[in-house]
Amino acid sequence: MIQVLRETHEAPATVAHRLARAGGRNIFGEPNFRAVWGWNRLGWIGGRWTDRDPATGSVLRETIGLRLAPKYFPLNRWHIERWCAPETYGSPEQWARNTLEIEDGRNVPALGPYPSRGEYEHVFTLEDPRGNFLQLTPTFAERLAHMIESSRAAPKLQSRESLYRREAARDRAYDTWADQVLSR
């Protein structure tokens, strides 16, 4: 029998401390930011599951229900998460309505139970521009948390609509210039 082992890591205490210092704490006293290893971070996923024999690929069983599965890819990277308050997800009733799936006549909560204590959501994957592994350092983690918090606190300079209007005006100006050049 083949047994699959997951490579797991815990964020160094210095990283956790610097993230907590940079991002503060939530209403439960937990840090607003945390670093997790991809293989460590599991999330509830509901639906139809097909289990296969690793040697032959033949179907062993099909089940309908909830399972914990890796939440972030790539699995062999550090991921930075930010805590989101429970109200971010609406009320428990809204959550149930919006995440319910029906499989073979059975109701399955596709994203698991309502996050009554909030949930950590992905904000950044630590990798270089080519997608290669980067080591997690306390300084990088702290600076990243500061940048995220600064961007959240900064006033939004332009709305999406104003950006569209600006780009449309630039397109019109270019068209006018191109017409003038081509009509000479």
N, C-alpha and C positions, 0 to 999 in steps of 0.2 A: 504494500500500500504506500502510495506517495503522500507525504504530508507537506503542505505548503506553509512555510514559515514567513512571517512578515518581519522585515527589517525595521526595528523601532528605535527611536531616539527621543530623549527628553531635552528640551531647550536648557542650556546652561543657566544656572541661578543668576549669573550676572546679566544675561540677556533679559530674563523675566523681570528682574529688578529695574533695569533701565527702561523697558517698555512700560512698566507700571508707573515709573516716575514721569515719563514723557507724556503718557496718555491719561493718567489719572485712574480713578476707580469708579465702578458702576454702583448702582443702588444696593447691590448685594455685597459690596466690599471687594469684589473681584476686579482684576485689572481690565481696563477697556481694550487693551491690545495684548495679544499673546502670539508666540511663535510655536508652530506645530510641524512635526515631520509628516510628510504626505501619507505614509503607511499608518501613522498613528491616528489620523483624523478620519473617523467613520461617521456616517450619517444614515438616518433611516430612509429606506426606499421601499415603497410598497408596490406590489404588482405580481405578475406571473414570473416565477423563477424556474429555470430548467437546469438541473444538475446533470453533468455528463461525466462519464468515466474518463479520467485523464489518459488512460492507455489507449482506449479504442475510440473515444468520442461518442460512444452510444449513450442515449438518454437513460439515466438512472431513475429519475423521477421529475415530475413537474408539481410545483406547489404554488399556492396563491397566499400571499401574506407580506409581512414586513421583515426586512433583513437589514442588518448593519452592513454597509458597503463603503469602500473608500470614497471620500467626498472630493478630494482634490487630486489632480494629475498635473505634472508627473508625481509619482509616488515617492521618488527618491530625492526630494527637494524640501527645503524649509518653506513654509507658507506663513505669512503674517495675517492674523485675523483681527477684526474689530468687533466688539460686542454691540449688538443691536437690542434695544429694549423690546419687551413683549408686545407693546402696542404698535410697534413697527409692522407686525404681522396681522393686525386687525384683532377682532374679538375671537374667542375660541369658536364661536358659531360661524363666523366668516371663514376662519381657517378650515373648519370641517367642510364647509360648502365648497370652498375653492380648491381643496386638495384631495377631495374624495374621487376615487376611480372605481369603476365597476368592472370586475373580472368574473366571468361565468356566473353572473347574478349575485356576486358577493361584493359588499362595500369594503374597499381597501383604502386606508389613508395613505396616499401616495408619498407624502413627506413625513410620515410619522405623526406622533402626538403634537398637540399645540405647544409651542415653546414658552411655557408659562414663566420661566426665569430668563427669557430672552435667548439669544443664540449668537454664537460667534460666526461671522461671515468673512469670507476671503477678501483681502484687499491687495495682496502682493505675493508673487512667487519669487523666491530668491534664485536667480540664474543669470548668466551673462547674456549678451545680445544674441549669441549663437544657441542659447538653450542649454548651456553646460552648467554643471554644479558650481555654486558659490557657497563658501563657508559663511555661516551665520556668526556675526560678531556683535558685541554689545553696542559699539559705536554706530554701526550701520542700523541696527534695530531702533535705537533711540532717535537717530536722525530721520528715519522713515516715519516713525510715529509723530514726530514734530511736524514734518512736511504734511502729513495727512490732516492733522489737527489744524494747521495753519490754513490749508486749502478749504477746510470746512468752515472756518471762521471768517475767511475773506469774503467781502461782498462780491456777488456775481457781477462782473463788469458788463457783460453783454448777454442778452437773451438769445436763444436760438433764432428767433424771428429776425432780430436785428442783424445777426450774422448772415442770414439768407438775403436780407435786403442789401447789405453791403456787397456781397458777392454778385448779386444781380446787377447792381450799379456798376461794378467793375467789368462785368461781361458786356453791358451796354456800351461803356466807354471804349472797350477794346473793339467791339463791332463797329462803332463810329470811326475809330482810327483806321481800322482795316478797310472800311468802305472808302475813306478818303485816299488812302495809299493806293488802292486798286483802281480807283477811278481816274487817276492821273494819266 
